[in-house]
Amino acid sequence: MLIELDLNINDAEALLRHRIEHQLNSGEFRENARQREALGTVAAAINDAMSPEQEHAN
């Protein structure tokens, strides 16, 4: 599944900070793992999109 986000730099950086600072605790190990993986994927995509190499490619 491909999801495109149109984020300005401030919003992207805020999401990355939230990913780092937020501690998952749903009370269920598997749900926490799924959320951690999903947030990690989003954070990696944002980091990739914000990389200098990606800016030159656009």
A tleap script that builds the chain and sets N, CA, C and O, in Angstrom:
source leaprc.protein.ff14SB
mol = sequence {
  NMET LEU ILE GLU LEU ASP LEU ASN ILE ASN
  ASP ALA GLU ALA LEU LEU ARG HIE ARG ILE
  GLU HIE GLN LEU ASN SER GLY GLU PHE ARG
  GLU ASN ALA ARG GLN ARG GLU ALA LEU GLY
  THR VAL ALA ALA ALA ILE ASN ASP ALA MET
  SER PRO GLU GLN GLU HIE ALA CASN
}
set mol.1.N position { 0.840 -1.161 0.000 }
set mol.1.CA position { 0.000 0.000 0.000 }
set mol.1.C position { 0.891 1.231 0.000 }
set mol.1.O position { 1.853 1.311 0.764 }
set mol.2.N position { 0.572 2.177 -0.848 }
set mol.2.CA position { 1.320 3.423 -0.928 }
set mol.2.C position { 0.446 4.544 -0.400 }
set mol.2.O position { -0.680 4.734 -0.858 }
set mol.3.N position { 0.969 5.282 0.563 }
set mol.3.CA position { 0.276 6.436 1.119 }
set mol.3.C position { 1.181 7.639 0.936 }
set mol.3.O position { 2.343 7.614 1.342 }
set mol.4.N position { 0.660 8.682 0.333 }
set mol.4.CA position { 1.432 9.905 0.155 }
set mol.4.C position { 0.975 10.955 1.145 }
set mol.4.O position { -0.224 11.145 1.350 }
set mol.5.N position { 1.921 11.634 1.756 }
set mol.5.CA position { 1.634 12.711 2.694 }
set mol.5.C position { 2.232 14.001 2.165 }
set mol.5.O position { 3.347 14.015 1.645 }
set mol.6.N position { 1.495 15.065 2.301 }
set mol.6.CA position { 2.001 16.379 1.936 }
set mol.6.C position { 2.222 17.145 3.235 }
set mol.6.O position { 1.318 17.819 3.729 }
set mol.7.N position { 3.438 17.036 3.787 }
set mol.7.CA position { 3.767 17.660 5.062 }
set mol.7.C position { 4.764 18.784 4.851 }
set mol.7.O position { 5.684 18.672 4.040 }
set mol.8.N position { 4.573 19.864 5.586 }
set mol.8.CA position { 5.632 20.870 5.558 }
set mol.8.C position { 6.737 20.408 6.507 }
set mol.8.O position { 6.535 19.483 7.294 }
set mol.9.N position { 7.865 21.030 6.436 }
set mol.9.CA position { 9.044 20.583 7.196 }
set mol.9.C position { 8.787 20.606 8.700 }
set mol.9.O position { 9.245 19.716 9.417 }
set mol.10.N position { 8.060 21.613 9.187 }
set mol.10.CA position { 7.785 21.686 10.631 }
set mol.10.C position { 6.921 20.525 11.093 }
set mol.10.O position { 7.175 19.950 12.152 }
set mol.11.N position { 5.904 20.172 10.315 }
set mol.11.CA position { 5.042 19.051 10.676 }
set mol.11.C position { 5.803 17.732 10.622 }
set mol.11.O position { 5.624 16.875 11.488 }
set mol.12.N position { 6.641 17.566 9.620 }
set mol.12.CA position { 7.438 16.344 9.498 }
set mol.12.C position { 8.377 16.198 10.694 }
set mol.12.O position { 8.493 15.115 11.269 }
set mol.13.N position { 9.040 17.279 11.062 }
set mol.13.CA position { 9.947 17.229 12.207 }
set mol.13.C position { 9.189 16.962 13.505 }
set mol.13.O position { 9.692 16.255 14.378 }
set mol.14.N position { 7.979 17.521 13.644 }
set mol.14.CA position { 7.169 17.277 14.840 }
set mol.14.C position { 6.786 15.803 14.936 }
set mol.14.O position { 6.825 15.223 16.021 }
set mol.15.N position { 6.416 15.191 13.801 }
set mol.15.CA position { 6.090 13.766 13.810 }
set mol.15.C position { 7.297 12.925 14.198 }
set mol.15.O position { 7.163 11.964 14.956 }
set mol.16.N position { 8.463 13.270 13.694 }
set mol.16.CA position { 9.672 12.522 14.045 }
set mol.16.C position { 9.990 12.661 15.529 }
set mol.16.O position { 10.366 11.682 16.173 }
set mol.17.N position { 9.843 13.871 16.082 }
set mol.17.CA position { 10.078 14.052 17.524 }
set mol.17.C position { 9.088 13.223 18.332 }
set mol.17.O position { 9.461 12.596 19.323 }
set mol.18.N position { 7.830 13.219 17.910 }
set mol.18.CA position { 6.813 12.439 18.614 }
set mol.18.C position { 7.168 10.956 18.592 }
set mol.18.O position { 7.016 10.266 19.600 }
set mol.19.N position { 7.632 10.471 17.466 }
set mol.19.CA position { 8.020 9.055 17.316 }
set mol.19.C position { 9.115 8.701 18.315 }
set mol.19.O position { 9.099 7.619 18.900 }
set mol.20.N position { 10.050 9.601 18.507 }
set mol.20.CA position { 11.177 9.349 19.418 }
set mol.20.C position { 10.719 9.429 20.877 }
set mol.20.O position { 11.121 8.604 21.698 }
set mol.21.N position { 9.882 10.417 21.202 }
set mol.21.CA position { 9.514 10.687 22.586 }
set mol.21.C position { 8.351 9.827 23.086 }
set mol.21.O position { 8.259 9.574 24.287 }
set mol.22.N position { 7.479 9.381 22.216 }
set mol.22.CA position { 6.269 8.665 22.626 }
set mol.22.C position { 6.569 7.212 22.980 }
set mol.22.O position { 7.214 6.494 22.215 }
set mol.23.N position { 6.103 6.799 24.121 }
set mol.23.CA position { 6.270 5.421 24.564 }
set mol.23.C position { 4.945 4.682 24.387 }
set mol.23.O position { 3.931 5.076 24.963 }
set mol.24.N position { 4.952 3.620 23.599 }
set mol.24.CA position { 3.741 2.845 23.370 }
set mol.24.C position { 3.446 1.969 24.573 }
set mol.24.O position { 4.347 1.338 25.126 }
set mol.25.N position { 2.184 1.932 24.979 }
set mol.25.CA position { 1.801 1.063 26.077 }
set mol.25.C position { 0.313 0.766 25.990 }
set mol.25.O position { -0.483 1.284 26.773 }
set mol.26.N position { -0.050 -0.068 25.036 }
set mol.26.CA position { -1.452 -0.453 24.882 }
set mol.26.C position { -1.845 -1.528 25.884 }
set mol.26.O position { -3.024 -1.846 26.041 }
set mol.27.N position { -0.844 -2.083 26.562 }
set mol.27.CA position { -1.112 -3.178 27.474 }
set mol.27.C position { -0.986 -4.543 26.810 }
set mol.27.O position { -1.038 -5.577 27.476 }
set mol.28.N position { -0.819 -4.534 25.484 }
set mol.28.CA position { -0.673 -5.788 24.748 }
set mol.28.C position { 0.637 -5.763 23.969 }
set mol.28.O position { 0.873 -4.869 23.156 }
set mol.29.N position { 1.476 -6.746 24.226 }
set mol.29.CA position { 2.802 -6.793 23.606 }
set mol.29.C position { 2.717 -6.760 22.080 }
set mol.29.O position { 3.434 -5.993 21.438 }
set mol.30.N position { 1.851 -7.579 21.501 }
set mol.30.CA position { 1.768 -7.652 20.033 }
set mol.30.C position { 1.279 -6.351 19.431 }
set mol.30.O position { 1.783 -5.926 18.391 }
set mol.31.N position { 0.318 -5.716 20.056 }
set mol.31.CA position { -0.187 -4.428 19.555 }
set mol.31.C position { 0.898 -3.372 19.645 }
set mol.31.O position { 1.062 -2.575 18.721 }
set mol.32.N position { 1.638 -3.352 20.737 }
set mol.32.CA position { 2.756 -2.409 20.867 }
set mol.32.C position { 3.776 -2.645 19.760 }
set mol.32.O position { 4.288 -1.690 19.176 }
set mol.33.N position { 4.075 -3.904 19.467 }
set mol.33.CA position { 5.048 -4.229 18.422 }
set mol.33.C position { 4.549 -3.760 17.057 }
set mol.33.O position { 5.320 -3.209 16.272 }
set mol.34.N position { 3.265 -3.975 16.771 }
set mol.34.CA position { 2.699 -3.528 15.494 }
set mol.34.C position { 2.772 -2.008 15.371 }
set mol.34.O position { 3.152 -1.482 14.325 }
set mol.35.N position { 2.410 -1.313 16.433 }
set mol.35.CA position { 2.452 0.146 16.411 }
set mol.35.C position { 3.880 0.648 16.254 }
set mol.35.O position { 4.137 1.594 15.510 }
set mol.36.N position { 4.811 0.004 16.963 }
set mol.36.CA position { 6.216 0.402 16.866 }
set mol.36.C position { 6.723 0.227 15.439 }
set mol.36.O position { 7.420 1.095 14.913 }
set mol.37.N position { 6.372 -0.895 14.815 }
set mol.37.CA position { 6.798 -1.144 13.437 }
set mol.37.C position { 6.180 -0.130 12.474 }
set mol.37.O position { 6.864 0.399 11.598 }
set mol.38.N position { 4.888 0.136 12.642 }
set mol.38.CA position { 4.214 1.089 11.761 }
set mol.38.C position { 4.801 2.491 11.906 }
set mol.38.O position { 5.057 3.166 10.908 }
set mol.39.N position { 5.011 2.925 13.137 }
set mol.39.CA position { 5.588 4.250 13.350 }
set mol.39.C position { 7.024 4.315 12.846 }
set mol.39.O position { 7.462 5.348 12.339 }
set mol.40.N position { 7.751 3.220 12.983 }
set mol.40.CA position { 9.116 3.174 12.456 }
set mol.40.C position { 9.136 3.303 10.945 }
set mol.40.O position { 10.011 3.963 10.385 }
set mol.41.N position { 8.175 2.674 10.286 }
set mol.41.CA position { 8.080 2.759 8.827 }
set mol.41.C position { 7.765 4.190 8.395 }
set mol.41.O position { 8.358 4.705 7.447 }
set mol.42.N position { 6.832 4.823 9.095 }
set mol.42.CA position { 6.485 6.220 8.777 }
set mol.42.C position { 7.688 7.129 9.014 }
set mol.42.O position { 7.985 7.997 8.194 }
set mol.43.N position { 8.374 6.931 10.130 }
set mol.43.CA position { 9.545 7.758 10.440 }
set mol.43.C position { 10.639 7.568 9.392 }
set mol.43.O position { 11.271 8.540 8.979 }
set mol.44.N position { 10.870 6.337 8.961 }
set mol.44.CA position { 11.886 6.078 7.932 }
set mol.44.C position { 11.514 6.759 6.616 }
set mol.44.O position { 12.379 7.322 5.945 }
set mol.45.N position { 10.249 6.713 6.248 }
set mol.45.CA position { 9.800 7.356 5.012 }
set mol.45.C position { 9.969 8.868 5.096 }
set mol.45.O position { 10.393 9.501 4.130 }
set mol.46.N position { 9.641 9.447 6.248 }
set mol.46.CA position { 9.817 10.896 6.423 }
set mol.46.C position { 11.290 11.250 6.358 }
set mol.46.O position { 11.669 12.207 5.682 }
set mol.47.N position { 12.128 10.487 7.056 }
set mol.47.CA position { 13.580 10.751 7.013 }
set mol.47.C position { 14.114 10.647 5.593 }
set mol.47.O position { 14.909 11.484 5.165 }
set mol.48.N position { 13.684 9.626 4.860 }
set mol.48.CA position { 14.131 9.466 3.475 }
set mol.48.C position { 13.710 10.653 2.620 }
set mol.48.O position { 14.496 11.167 1.824 }
set mol.49.N position { 12.462 11.085 2.790 }
set mol.49.CA position { 11.942 12.203 1.997 }
set mol.49.C position { 12.648 13.505 2.328 }
set mol.49.O position { 12.760 14.384 1.475 }
set mol.50.N position { 13.124 13.636 3.557 }
set mol.50.CA position { 13.787 14.868 3.993 }
set mol.50.C position { 15.296 14.842 3.729 }
set mol.50.O position { 15.978 15.841 3.959 }
set mol.51.N position { 15.819 13.721 3.253 }
set mol.51.CA position { 17.265 13.631 3.028 }
set mol.51.C position { 17.680 14.527 1.865 }
set mol.51.O position { 16.913 14.697 0.917 }
set mol.52.N position { 18.871 15.098 1.921 }
set mol.52.CA position { 19.344 15.975 0.846 }
set mol.52.C position { 19.352 15.278 -0.520 }
set mol.52.O position { 19.086 15.915 -1.539 }
set mol.53.N position { 19.653 13.988 -0.548 }
set mol.53.CA position { 19.676 13.257 -1.818 }
set mol.53.C position { 18.288 13.248 -2.454 }
set mol.53.O position { 18.159 13.397 -3.669 }
set mol.54.N position { 17.256 13.075 -1.639 }
set mol.54.CA position { 15.882 13.025 -2.144 }
set mol.54.C position { 15.453 14.391 -2.675 }
set mol.54.O position { 14.738 14.460 -3.675 }
set mol.55.N position { 15.876 15.479 -2.027 }
set mol.55.CA position { 15.509 16.816 -2.479 }
set mol.55.C position { 16.068 17.090 -3.856 }
set mol.55.O position { 15.415 17.751 -4.664 }
set mol.56.N position { 17.264 16.597 -4.145 }
set mol.56.CA position { 17.879 16.798 -5.454 }
set mol.56.C position { 17.196 15.962 -6.525 }
set mol.56.O position { 17.211 16.326 -7.701 }
set mol.57.N position { 16.595 14.838 -6.125 }
set mol.57.CA position { 15.942 13.949 -7.084 }
set mol.57.C position { 14.599 14.515 -7.544 }
set mol.57.O position { 14.118 14.175 -8.625 }
set mol.58.N position { 13.992 15.381 -6.720 }
set mol.58.CA position { 12.667 15.933 -7.068 }
set mol.58.C position { 12.766 17.102 -7.971 }
set mol.58.O position { 11.745 17.675 -8.352 }
savepdb mol mol.pdb
quit
